[in-house]
Amino acid sequence: METSFIDARIEDFTKVLASKAPVPGGGGASALAAGLGISLAAMVGNLTAGKPKYAEHEEEVQQLLAQLEALRARALELVDEDALSFAPLAAAYGIPKADPQRPAIMEKALADACVVPLQIMELAAQGIMINRRMAQIGSRLAVSDAAAGAILCKSAMEAASLNVFINCKSMTDREAAAALDAKARACLDNYGPLAQQVFDDVLAQLRG
């Protein structure tokens, strides 16, 4: 990959995403969505920091903002890392089926291709938790943004999980595949409902 997708303009990124180019794909889009959700949590924090009304939470908000900056930067790195991680798998699919080395190469490529999506899921899960907290202690004027951030992170997590599941389905080592599958499912089960609860609670506040 000669260029970084995260350095591209939004218009250019979406054009490439919409094309038949192999990357970026769902993984890169998932990482970007996680980054957007995390950025919204940071926005709520920055709108809260320094406000006398929320002084009791100032220290925690500052700590969360520091975490969010690191998470935002990591999310963008994962956009490019996902594209890089797909290259070996694409190459493996191109190996003739008669090649005796193909099964081993394919198996490793499939397992390796699960690594970045799982990292995206874990990152999005952290974003959900911080957006959840921001919805509790952040500026009431930005509570809708915390809910939006939580839902974006939930979508990122769910989208990234599909890459894990599709690769696991093709693996011949069913024990290894089951372990990867279980990690993805646990993340969805543990954090998906939390994100949905943030959205539902904030929606009730706004519509009530």
N, C-alpha and C positions, 0 to 999 in steps of 0.2 A: 504494500500500500504506500504510494508515493506521497500522498498528502493526508493531512489530518482532517477528518470530517468535522471535528469540533471547531476548526478554524474557518469553516465555510460559512457563507451567509445562510440565513434561514431558508431563503428562496432556493439557493443552490442545493442545500442539503435535501430539501423536500423533493426537488426535481430528480436527484439521484435516487432517493428512496422510492420514488414513483416509477423509476425506469426498470428495465430488466437486469440491471447490474446486480450481481450476487450480494454485494454489500453496499451500503448498510441495509439491514433488513429488520426483522422484528426485534432482534436483540438490541441493536443500536437505538431503535426507536424507544425501546423499553428503558434503556439507560437514560436517554434524554428526558423521557417522561418523569423518571425518578428525580432527575436533576431539577426539573421544573417544580415538582412537588416540594422538594427540599428548599428550593429558592423561595417559595411562598411562605414556608415556615420562617425563614430568615427575615422576610419582609415584615411579617407580623411581629417578630422579635425586635426589629429595628424601629417599628412604629410604637413599640411599648417601652423600649429602653429610654431611661432618662425622664420619664413622665412621673410626676409626683403621685398621681393616682395609683400607680402600680409599683411604688417604691419598695414595698415589702417583697416583691419578686425580682428586684433589680439584679441581685447577684446570680440567681438562677437563670434569668434571661440572658445575661452576659455569657454564662457558661454554655448555654444552649447555642448561642450565636457562634461561639468558637467551634463547637462541634459541627454545626451546620455548614460553616465555611469549608471545613475539611471534607464533609460528605458531598457538598456540591462539586468540589473540585474532583473528587473521586468518581462521581457519576459521569462527568464529562470524559474522564480517562477511559471509562468502561465503554463509551460509545466506540472509540477507536479499538480498544482491546477486543471487543466482540467481533469486529471486522477481521482483525488479525487472527483470532482463534478459529474463524471459519475456514481460513485458507487451507489448513491441512486436511480438513474434512472434505472440502471440495476436490482437493487433489486425490484423496483416497477413492472417492466415487469415480474418478477418471481412470483408475487402475483396471486393466482388463480382468474380467472375472476368472479367467483361466490362470492368472498369476497366483502361484501358491502362497505368496506373501500378503496377498490382498486381505484375507480375513483378519490377520493380526494387526495390520496397519489400520484397517477400517475400525476395528474394535477400540484401539487406542485413540483414534481420531474422534470417535463418537463420545467416548468418556471425557476426553479433554474438552470437547465442545460444550460440555455441561458446566464447566468450571465458571466461566464468566456469567452465564445466565443465573447461576446460583448466587454469585456475588452481587449481581444486580438485585435479586430478590432480597438478600440480606440488607443491602443498602436501603432499598425501598421500605423494608420493615422498620429500620431505624427512623426513616423519614415519617412513617406513620406515627410512631410513638412520640416524636417531637412535635409534630403537628397537633396531635392529641393534647399534649401538654400546653401548647400555645393557645389552643382553643379554650383551655381552662384558665390560664393566667394572663393571656395576652390582651391587648387592646380590644375592647368590645366593638370598636369601629372596624376591626379587621378580622373578626371571628369567621366571617364567610370565607376569607382567604385561607384560614387554617383548615377549614373543612374541604375546600377545593384542593389544598395541598395533600391532605390525607387521601382523598379519592384518586388524585393523580398517582400517588405512590402505590395505592392499591392496584390501579390499572397496570402500572409498570411491573409490579410483582406478578400479577396474573399473566401478563403477556410474556414475561421472561420465563415463567414456568412452562409454557408451551414448548419452548426450545428444549428444556430439560426432558419433558415427557416424550417428545418426538424422537430425540436421540436415544433415550433409554429403550424405547420400543424396538429399535433396530439392533440393540446390543445382543450378543449371544451369551455373554456372561450374565445370566439372569440374577445372580446374587449381587453383583456390583451394580447392575441396573436398578435393582430393588432398593439398594442403599441410597442411590442418588434420587430415585423417585420419592423415597420416604422423606428426604431432606426438603424437597420442594413442597410436598404435601403438608409437612409440618409447618412450614413457613406460611403457606396459604391458610391453614386451619387456625394458626395462632394469631395472625395479624390481620387477615382479611376482615373478620368480624369487628375488630377494633376500629378499623378505618370506616367501616359502614356505620358503626355506632356514632362516630364523630359527625359524619355527614347527617345522619338522622337527627341527632340532638340539635345540631346547628340549624337544620332545616325547620325543626319544630319551633326553635326560638324565633326564627325570621318570619315564619308564617303564623305564629301564635299571636 
